[in-house]
Amino acid sequence: MARILIVDDHPLVRAGFAQLIGDCPDLEVCGEAGDVAEALNQVEQSRPDLAIIDLSLAGGSGLDLIERLRARDQDLLMLVASMHDETLYAERVLAAGARGYINKQEAQDRIIQAIRQVLGGKVYLSPRMTDRMHNGMADVSNERRDIDSLSNRELQVFELIGRGHSASRIAEHLKLSVKTIETHQAHIKKKLALDSAHELTQRAIRWVMEQGG
């Protein structure tokens, strides 16, 4: 029986995944976590075969968690389940060490398929994303290319700006200095061709809203 750890900061999401997994005789939930620290602790205690990880977590980001878990345990399989745009994040999570990406809007119907596919040694992506990766990114808009140019950390800062966080709050959340956050903000403005902090905030808010909040 494969052991599954669910990492998501929404209790209702964890409960929903747990119920779907609990209905499968070959799968069991061995633990749940709502933030990065708890997830790291649960991995040590419960030794899961696979972790389902959201990208937006308290105490860090899902991408950071994936990289930390990959450094600790090369055998742990990871599947991202998130509301974020798959076309923007799928390649990033695969590069970080995950073996699949599923959008939460599709998860109720496909999460078990995704889990079994990853446990079977394969990568799980939506058919649309698989075709996109095979055919290249020629259809990506200029605006999307700009966002794609952001590093993982810059994208994380960009999202937090869009959620209304100040530089000091972002620094506290990411455990970085305010000066480092301000440097990231300057790099983001340059990459997105924005002239002011106000333009950066407006662009970030719009992007977060487009991602579903």
N, C-alpha and C positions, 0 to 999 in steps of 0.2 A: 504494500500500500504506500503510495507516494504522499509525503508529508508537505503540506502547503502552509506558508506564512503569509498573512495578509497585512500589508502596510498601507494604511490610508487614514487621514485625519478626520474622516467622517464616520461616526459609529454606524449609521444606517447603511453606508456602502459596505463596510466590513461585514455587517450582519447579512446583507444580501448575498455577498460572495460566499460567506460561510454556509448559508442555506443551500446554494446551488452546489457547492463542493460536497456538502454533507449528504446530498442525495446520490452521490456516486460511490459505488462499493470499492472502487480502486483508489480513491482519494480521501484524505482526511486533513482537516485544519489542525495544525499543531501549535498555532499561536497567532496573536494579533498585535499590531503596534500602531500607535497614532502619531509618532514623531520619529525623528532620526535616532535619537539616543535609545528609545525603547526598542526600535527595530534592531539596532546593533546588539542590544542585550538579548533580545529574543532569538536572534540567530545563534548566539553562543549557547543559550540554554536549550532550545528546542531542536537544533540541527535540522532545519528543513531541507527538502530536496529542491524546492522551488519557492521563490518569494514573488508575490504579486505586489508591485510598488507603484504608488501614485507619484507624480512629479512635484506636486505642491504639498510640502510637509512642514510642520512646525520644527524649528531647530535646524533648518537646512533645506536642501532640495533633494528631490528624488535622484537627479543626476549625480549629485555629490555622494549620496548613499550608495548608488550602484558602483561608483568607482571605488569607494571604501570597502564595500563587500567583495568586489572582484579582487582587490589587493589582499584581502584576508583569506579568501577561499575560492580558488579557481574552479572548484566543482559545483558551487552553488549556482543553480539556474535562476534567472530573473526575467520576469515578464512585466512590462509596464502597462498599467491600466489608467488612463488619464482622459480628461476633457480637452486637453490641448490639441492643437492641430497636428495630426500625424505627419503631414508632409513637411512640417518644420522640425519635428522632434524625433522621428523614427530613426534617421541615420545617426543622430546624436546619441540616442540611448544604445544603439547597437555598438557604436564606437566605444561607449563607456563600459560595455560588458554585458548588457542585457541581451536576451535572445528573442525578444518579440515586443510588439506594441499593439495594444487594442484600445480603441476609443470606448469610453464608458457608455456612450449611447448605443453601442453594439454589444456591450459586454454581456448583458443578460442572455442573449441568444448564442453568443460565440465564446464565452470565457472558458467553458469546459473544453471545447475544441482547441482553443489556443493553449491551454495548460497541457493537454495531452500531446499536442504537436511539439511544444518546447521540451517536454519530458522525453519525447521520442528522438531528440537530437536535432530537430529542425528549427528554423526560424519562423516565427509567426508574424505576418503583416497582413493588412487588408489586401484584397485583390487589386484595388485601385493603387495602393502604394507600391505593391510588387511590380505592377506594370510601369509605374512612374520611374522606379529605380532601374528597371530594365531598359526603358526607352530614353533615359536621360532626363534632364530638367529644362528642356528647351521652352516649355510652355509656362515657366515660372515668370511672374510679373517682376518688373523692376523693383517695386516696393518689397516683394518677398525676397528678392536677391539681397536687398539691403539688410533685411532682418537676418537672413541666412549668414551674412558676413560677420555677425556678432559672435564672439566667443561664448562658450557656455556660461561663464561668469557674467559677461556683459548682458546676455539674454536674461539671466536671473535678476540682475539689477534693474533692467528695463521693465520686467514684469512687476517688480515690487514698486517701482515708480508709478506704474499704471494703476496699482492698487492703493495709491495715495500715501505711501510711506516717505518720510523725509530721509535725507542722507544719514542722519544720526540713527534713525530707527532701522534703516537698512544695514548700517554698520553693526548695530547690536544684533540683529537677526542673523547676519552672516558671520559674526565674530571677526570682523575686519575693522580697520581704522576708518574714520570719516574721510581722511585724506585719500585712502585707497578707493573708497566709493566715489569720491569726487573725480578721481582720475578715470575710473570706469565711465562715469557720466560724460566726461570730456571726450573719451574715445567713442562712445555711442553717438554723441552729437556729430562728430566728424564723419563717422561711417554712414549715418542717416542723413547727412547734409542738413542739419538743423542749426539755427543760428543762436538760439537762446534756451535757457532752462524751461521757460514757459512752453516753447514749441516742443521740447522733449517730453514734458509732462503731458501735453495734449495728445501727442503721437502715441505715447505709452498707454494712456487711458483708452484711446480708440482701439489699440491693438488688444488690450485685455478684454474689452467689450466684445470684440470680434471673436475672441477665443471662448466666449461664453461666460465671462466674468470670473 
